[in-house]
Amino acid sequence: MNLIPYLPTLHAGLNLTAATLIALGYYYIRNGNKSAHRKCMISALFTSGMFLVSYIIYHMNVGNIPFSGQGLIRPVYFTILFSHIFFAATMLFLVPMTVTMAIRGVSAKHMKYARITLPIWLYVSITGVIIYLLAFHLYSV
């Protein structure tokens, strides 16, 4: 059975799950529950890691999929897509640095990185779902 056609849906699900876990992690740390925060963030990290692996597998097999939307939606879509790609690339640096500071117990640096990492990670996860909906459902061929 060829699972490749189902990977975009899996990607959207993983992105939605990561966004939920990130938001919950933020909620828990703001309410002083470090244990729940840690569990949510580790789960978000694992979920995003699974996304990255399956995303690479998908694009190694399929390549790029052209966006079929026409008119005003095209610049909107590509603006979202390019900002998503840019911020996703920054995550390759930000997430490991933020996690490393947490593991080392350097709370001040962890919090400094987290204040930057969390909103970007959340943005990347949410825009990943939006891109999926636009490219595979609302404007699919």
PLY file of the C-alpha trace (Angstrom):
ply
format ascii 1.0
element vertex 141
property float x
property float y
property float z
element edge 140
property int vertex1
property int vertex2
end_header
0.00 0.00 0.00
1.37 3.40 -1.02
1.11 5.80 1.94
2.73 8.79 0.20
-0.61 10.38 -0.90
-1.77 10.40 2.72
1.29 12.21 4.09
0.00 15.78 3.53
-2.99 14.98 5.74
-0.65 13.45 8.31
1.49 16.62 8.13
-1.53 18.82 8.85
-2.50 16.59 11.77
1.02 16.68 13.19
1.16 20.48 12.80
-2.21 20.89 14.51
-1.10 18.55 17.30
2.17 20.45 17.73
0.34 23.80 17.85
-2.02 22.45 20.51
0.86 21.05 22.58
2.82 24.31 22.29
-0.20 26.34 23.42
-0.82 23.94 26.31
2.86 24.07 27.26
2.67 27.85 27.38
-0.51 27.69 29.45
1.08 25.30 31.94
4.29 27.28 32.40
2.31 30.51 32.87
0.37 28.72 35.62
3.48 27.32 37.31
3.05 23.68 36.29
6.60 22.90 35.13
5.99 19.15 34.90
3.02 19.51 32.53
4.91 22.19 30.58
7.88 19.85 30.14
5.64 16.97 28.99
3.82 19.16 26.48
7.00 20.63 25.05
8.74 17.25 24.76
5.62 15.93 23.01
5.57 18.98 20.70
9.24 18.41 19.91
8.60 14.75 19.09
5.53 15.64 17.00
7.42 18.29 15.03
10.29 15.85 14.54
7.88 13.26 13.12
6.51 15.98 10.84
9.97 16.89 9.57
10.88 13.27 8.78
7.59 12.56 6.99
7.78 15.90 5.15
11.23 15.04 3.79
10.04 11.56 2.77
7.01 13.07 1.01
8.99 15.64 -0.97
11.71 13.14 -1.89
8.97 11.05 -3.49
6.67 13.72 -4.92
8.72 16.88 -5.34
6.94 20.21 -5.30
3.22 20.51 -5.82
2.15 23.59 -7.81
-0.47 25.81 -6.19
-3.54 25.94 -8.43
-5.32 28.91 -6.88
-5.78 31.93 -9.14
-6.37 35.62 -8.51
-5.91 37.35 -5.17
-5.39 34.08 -3.29
-2.05 33.48 -5.06
-0.12 36.34 -3.42
-1.85 35.58 -0.11
-0.86 31.90 -0.34
2.73 32.61 -1.35
3.14 35.24 1.37
2.01 32.68 3.94
4.16 29.97 2.34
7.36 32.05 2.18
6.98 33.35 5.73
6.27 29.77 6.86
9.43 28.49 5.13
11.57 31.32 6.49
10.42 30.82 10.07
10.58 27.01 9.77
14.23 27.37 8.80
14.89 29.51 11.88
13.34 26.75 13.99
16.24 24.47 13.06
18.39 26.75 15.22
15.93 28.09 17.79
14.34 24.85 19.00
17.63 23.01 19.70
19.04 26.08 21.49
15.91 26.47 23.61
15.82 22.76 24.47
19.56 22.71 25.25
19.16 25.56 27.72
16.28 23.72 29.40
18.25 20.45 29.63
21.28 22.26 31.07
19.06 23.97 33.61
20.00 27.45 32.44
16.55 28.88 33.15
17.28 32.51 32.28
18.66 31.63 28.83
15.92 29.03 28.28
13.26 31.66 29.00
15.05 34.20 26.78
15.10 31.77 23.83
11.60 30.46 24.58
10.10 33.95 24.32
11.33 34.02 20.72
10.95 30.33 19.87
7.42 29.72 21.12
5.54 32.27 18.97
7.57 31.36 15.88
7.04 27.62 16.45
3.33 28.24 16.96
3.20 30.36 13.78
4.97 27.67 11.74
2.65 24.96 13.05
-0.54 26.95 12.40
0.52 28.19 8.97
1.43 24.61 8.07
-2.24 23.67 8.55
-3.39 26.73 6.59
-1.05 25.89 3.69
-2.36 22.31 3.68
-5.99 23.48 3.58
-5.31 25.99 0.81
-3.17 23.71 -1.37
-4.91 20.37 -0.89
-8.55 21.23 -0.25
-9.64 24.75 -1.12
-7.52 25.13 -4.28
-6.60 21.60 -5.29
-6.53 20.44 -8.90
0 1
1 2
2 3
3 4
4 5
5 6
6 7
7 8
8 9
9 10
10 11
11 12
12 13
13 14
14 15
15 16
16 17
17 18
18 19
19 20
20 21
21 22
22 23
23 24
24 25
25 26
26 27
27 28
28 29
29 30
30 31
31 32
32 33
33 34
34 35
35 36
36 37
37 38
38 39
39 40
40 41
41 42
42 43
43 44
44 45
45 46
46 47
47 48
48 49
49 50
50 51
51 52
52 53
53 54
54 55
55 56
56 57
57 58
58 59
59 60
60 61
61 62
62 63
63 64
64 65
65 66
66 67
67 68
68 69
69 70
70 71
71 72
72 73
73 74
74 75
75 76
76 77
77 78
78 79
79 80
80 81
81 82
82 83
83 84
84 85
85 86
86 87
87 88
88 89
89 90
90 91
91 92
92 93
93 94
94 95
95 96
96 97
97 98
98 99
99 100
100 101
101 102
102 103
103 104
104 105
105 106
106 107
107 108
108 109
109 110
110 111
111 112
112 113
113 114
114 115
115 116
116 117
117 118
118 119
119 120
120 121
121 122
122 123
123 124
124 125
125 126
126 127
127 128
128 129
129 130
130 131
131 132
132 133
133 134
134 135
135 136
136 137
137 138
138 139
139 140
